Amino acid sequence: MANFAKSSVPQFSVDVYQNEYLPEGGREVNAVVTVTATGGGTIGSAAGAPHPPGPGEGPSAAVVVMVDCSGSMDYPPAKMRNAREATAAAIGTLRDGVRFAVVAGTHRATEVYPGGGRLAVADSTTRGHAKLALRKLSAGGGTAIGTWLRLADRLLASADVAIRHGILLTDGRNEHESPEDLRAALDACAGRFTCDARGVGTDWEVKEVTGIASALLGTADIVADPAGLAADFAQMMETAMGKEVADVALRVWTPVGTTIRFVKQVAPTVEDLTGRRTEAGPRAGDYPTGSWGDESRDYHLCVEVPAAHLGQEMLAARVSLVVPQPDGGAQNLGAQGLVRAVWTDDVAASTSINPQVAHYTGQAELAQVIQQGLDLRKAGDSDGATARLGRAVQLAAASGNADTAKLLSKVVDVVDAAAGTVRLKAKVEEADEMTLETRSTKTVRVKK
């Protein structure tokens, strides 16, 4: 990690929530691990909400904004104007000293500002020049998002900074390169920078946009009305400016004979990290979590332990936080949590489910059944879609996920939420269906 300015690195803490008791022969151990970062450079505002550090206070950072300039951005013409205004709003939110660039994306990627394969350094002058350069953004051409990401990667790699971040806006499908080309670009960029992705309007592919954000450990969302872009971009950039430590990994060590079933982020969104493990020495693996500011996230860890006799206990896993280094070592961030297993014949102890584990198991199922229901609806399977979306309504109601319940009510008529009885709406606005699909992985935390 390089170049921290005045800001202090946040302090990390790890809390483990689990029922450690297993019945005789029991082998599956579940735990929710809450990771919290506090006390970095993020400062409380008068309203109590955090806002990013001021000039020179934050860690060194670089940001590239990628703006879709394909021909479809002219329909309606206000869309391109809104995109220019949104990019200007994002540039206005950059703190002094942050390196930045703007890229126009079509079937190829073009540097709009500053050009020449360089990054500009944010101050009042360069922010002004960048906003003037945005006038050159005009619609025309195709869409090949992989080329935008590869250019952003080259630009971001040119700076010796702690935080590298991209913001990507698209309004259409990635029609001018193969899915394999986009996948290869995402694989090449993964771990090199984080990226938030936004779809504007309703002509883009939800799985493409959410796939980009997932691969690059950023956020995905829909901005159905282009008029909302400027506020969304400013908010996104403000969050990026609040990040203080990059490339944090969840390191999970397990003893001999123990197998990790899965590692999932479960709040603020569901993201399965199991397949992203990189080996980190004997019986340890690192799971990437991206960049952190002052925030808290929850992870669900499921491990299979060897069978043991009643009265025995063991350490099932040890979770710590590290920043892997280029030389193969790692900087330990000083927090760890222990996951335990204890075998008992106390039936009440061994059959009770920890409330955090139960809640997030439900939230993960909620995300899954929404996706399945919408896919079945598109495939014309009304019965299957009704069953899946009915289950989603039931889970959303039971867990208090009011935002998701509200989105579901635009796609189905709810007859009985508690029972999960619903009817598919005959006519659904495309924006409502896409919003539900894009936000299906957003979770609510356990009520303490």
N, C-alpha and C positions, 0 to 999 in steps of 0.2 A: 504494500500500500504506500502511496506517495503523497507528499505535499499537503499535510493538514495545515490549515491556517489557524486562526485564533480559536476556532471551535474545538471543544473537547469531544473525544469519541464517546458515544453513549455507553452507559453501563448496562450490561445484559444480565437478565436473571431468568432462571428456568424453574417452573413449578410443574410437578407431576401429579395428575389426578387419576387414580385407578382403584379398582378393588383387587388387592394382591392375593386374595384367598381363592384357592382352586380345590375342587373335590378330588378324591383319589382318582388317579388316571387322567386328571385334567392337564391339558398341555397348552391351551391358548391363553396368552396374557395380552390384555388391551390396556392402553394408557393414553390419556390426552396430555400432551406436553405444551404448556403455555410459555412462550418466549416473549419477554418484554424488554424493550430498549428504552432507557430514560436518561435525561440529563445531558444530552448532547447539545449541539448549538441551537436547537429549536427553542424559540423564545415564546412565552405566552403573550398574546395580544390583550388589549383592554377587554375584549369580549370573552377572553379565557381560551379562545381557540389558538392552537399553535400557529406561528407563521415562521417562514424560513429565516436564516441568519441574514444580517445586513451585509454591506460591502466588505469583502475581505474576511468575514467572520466564519464562513462555511469552509468545508473541505474543497480542494480543487475539483472542478467538474467540467465536463464537456457535453453539449447537447446538440443533436442534429434533428431538425424538423423536416419530415418528408411529406410533401403536399401532392396529392393526386392532381395531375393536370391533364388527364385523358379527356377525350372529346366529350364524354358524357357529363363532365363538370359544367358544361354550358347549358344543361337542361335541368332545371330552369337557370337562366343567366345569373340569378341572385346567388346560386350555389358557389360559383367561383369567387364572387365578391365576398361572401361570408367566409370562405376559406382564407382569403387574403387578410381579412379583418381578424380572424382567429389566430393566424400566424403572427400578425402584428401584436396581438394581445399577449401571446406567449413570449415573444421577444421582449415586450415591455416588462415582463415579470422576471426576466433574467437578472441576477444580481451582478454587480460589477466584478470583473475578473473571470467570469465563467467564459469558457471558449464555446463558440457556437457556429453553426452553419445552417443554411436552408437549401433543400434539394427539391427540385421539381421532378415528379415521377410520371412517366408515360410508359411506352414500350422500352424506353431507356431512362437512365437517371442523369439529370443535368444539375450542375451546381448553379444556384441562383445568387448566393452570397456566402462568403466573400469571393469565392472562385479560386482557381489556381491550385486546387488540392489542399487548401489551407482552412484553418478555423480562425474566425475573428475573436477578439477578446472584448467582452461586453463592457461598454461604458456609454455615456450619453451620446457620444458621436457615432459609434458603430451601431448602436440600436437605431439611431435615426437613419443612417445609411441603409441598414437592412430593410427598414420599413419602406424606404423609397424603392429599393430593388424589388420589393414584392409587386410593384406595379407591372413588372415584366411577366408575372405569372398569367398565362392565358391557356385556355383549354384546346387540346388538339392531340390526337395520337391514341395509342393503346395503353394497356396496363400490364406491366411485368414487375411485380413487387419485389421479386428476388434481386433485381438489378438495383433497386432503391436501397435495399438493406445492405448489399455488398458495398455500395458507395459510402453509405453512412458508416459502415465498419472501417473502411480505409481512412475516412476523415477522423473518426474518433480515435483510431489507433495512432494518429500522428501526434497526439497530445499525451504528455506524461502527467496524468491526472488520476485522482482517486475514484471518481464517479463518472461513468460513461453511460449516456442515456439517449434513447431515440423516442420521437413522437411521430406516429404514422397515421395519416388520414387517407382513406380511400372511399370512393362512392360506387365502385363497380367490382365486377368479378375479375379475377386474375387471368384474363383470356389470352395474353400474348406470351405466356411461357407455360411449360408443362407443370403439373403438380410436383413432379420429381425435381424440377429446377428450383421451385420455391422451397421444397423440403431441404435440398442441398444447401441453399443459401441460409436457411434457418439453422441447420446443423453447423455451418461454418461460423455463424455469428453467436451461437449459444455460448454463454459464459464470457463473452467479450464485451457485450453491453446489454442493458435492459431496455425494453421498449414497450410503450403504451400504444395501443392501436384503437382507432375509432372508425366506425362506419357511418357515413352521413347519407341521409335519404334511405331508400329501401331497395336499391338495385344491387347491393353487394351480398356476398356469401358469408353468412354468420360463422360457419365452421372455419373459413379462411382467416377471418379477422381474429376470432378467439384462439385459433391455432398459432397465429403469429405471437400474440400476447403470452400464451402459455409457454411456447418454446423459449421466449426471451424474458420470462419471469416478470412481465408487466401486467397492466390492466387492459381489459377490453370493454367497450361500451358502444351503444348506438346513440347517434344524435339524429333523431328522425327529422327534426326541423332544423335546416341549416342555420336559421337565425340563432340557435342555441350554441353554435360552435365557439364563439369568442369566449363566452363565460367558461365553457368546458376546457378550452385550451389553456386559459389563464390558470384555472384550478389545477390542471395536470402539471403545468410548469411549476406552479407554486409547490406542489407535492414533491416534484423532482428536486427542487432547490432545497427541500428539507431533508434529503437523504444525506447521511453522514458517513456511512461505512458500506463499502461494496463487497460483493462476492462472499457473503457470509454463508457458511455451510453448516448444516446440522450433522454432527459426527455421531454415529451410533456404533457403540462397541457392544458385542454380545459374546458370552462365554462359549466354550466348546459344546457342540451338540445343539445349539440354539439356531433357529432359522427365522429370518425376518420375513413375515408374510407381506406386509406393506407399510409404507410411510406416506401419509397424505397430509397436505395442508388442509385444514377444515374451516379456518376462519382467518381473514374475512371472506375468502372464497374457497371452494373445493378445488384442489390441484393435486393429482396423484404424482408423487415424486419417486415412487418405487423404482421405476426403470431408469432413473437418472443417477443412480448410485455410481460413485467412483471409489475404487478400493483405496484405503488409507492405512495400510499396515495390517498386521495380523488381526483378523476378526473385526476390523473396523471399516466403516464405509461413510463417505460424505454425500449428503443430499443437498443440492444447491437451493438457496432461498432468495438470492438476489441482493438488492440494496436495502438498507434500513435507515430510517430516521427515528424520531420518537414515536414508537408504535408497539402494538402487541399482536401476536398471531398465535393460533392454536394448531397443533399437529396431532394426528392420530397415529399411534405406533402399535402395530400388532405383531407379536413374536410367538413362535412355537418353541416351547421348552421341552427338554427330555422329561419323560414321566418320572415321578419320584414318590416316595412313601409318605404317608401321613406324618405330619410334624416336621418334615424337612422344609427348608427354605433356601432360596437362591437369589442372586442378583440376575435378573433376566436381561437387562440392558442398561447401559450407561450412555446418557445423551449429553453432549457438550457442543459448544459453538466455536467454530474456528474460521479463520480466513486463510485458505490455502495459498502458499507462496510459489513463485515461479521455480524456485530451486527444489520443489518437491516437499519442503517442510510446511509448517502451518503456524500461524499466530493464534494462540488460544485466547479466546475472549473472556475466560475466567469464570464461566457459569456452567454448572452441570446439574443434571437430574438423574435420579436412580429409579429404575423400574424393577419391582420385586415380585417374586412368586413364593407363596406359602401354601403348603398342602394341609387341608383341615377336614375333619369329619363333621364340622359344624355346618349343617345344611343352609341355615339362614345366612351365614357369612359367605359361603361359596356360591350361592345362587343370586346374591344381590348384584345388580348392575350399577356401576358408578354413574351418577347423573350426567356428568360431562360426556362420558363414553356413549351413553344411551342417546343423548341429545345429538351428538355429531354423527353417530351412525344413521340417525334419522335424517339429518341435513344432507349427508352424502347420498342417501337413497332418494331424497327429494330432487336433487340435481339430476340424478340418473333417470327417474321416472318422467320428469318433464321432457328431457331429451328424447326418451323412447316414445312418449305420447305424441310429441310434435312430429317425429319421423313417421310414426304410424298414420297420423292424420294426413301427412303429405302423400303417403303411399295409398291412401283411400281406405284404410282399415279403420272404420268408424268405431267398431266395438272395442278393438284393441286400444285405440286412442282414448276412448271414453274411460276404460278401466284404468289406464296408466295415469291420465290427468285427474281422475277421481281420487286415486291414491295420493297424488301430489297435493290436491286440495286438503285432504285429510291430514297429511304430514305438516303442511304449512300452518294449518289451524292449530294442530296439537303443539307445535314448537313455538308458536307466537311469531312466525315469520310473516308479518303483515304486508311487507313490500311485495313478496312473492305471491301471497294470497290475492293481492290487488291485481297483479299482472295476470294471474290465472283467471280471474273473474272477467277479463276481457276476451278470453278465448272459450270459456265454458260458462254455462248458467249453473250456478251452485244451488242444488236442491237441499242437500244436507251436508254441511262441511264436516261435521264430526264423523259421519258414516262414509264420507267420500262419494256421495251420490251426486252426479253431475250430468248435464246434457251438453253435447258439443253445440256451440253457436253455429247457426246456418251461415252467417256472414261474419268474417273476422277481418279487421283492418290489418293489412300486411305489416304495418309499423308495430302494431300491438303484438303480433305473433313473433316478429323478429326481436322485439324488446324482451319478451319472455324467454326466448331461446338464448339471447346474449347474456342476460342476467341470471340465468337458471342456477349458476354456481355460487351466487352470492348467499352467504349464510348469516344467521343471527347467532350471537353468542349466548351461552347458557345464562339464564337469569340467576345471579348469585343469591 
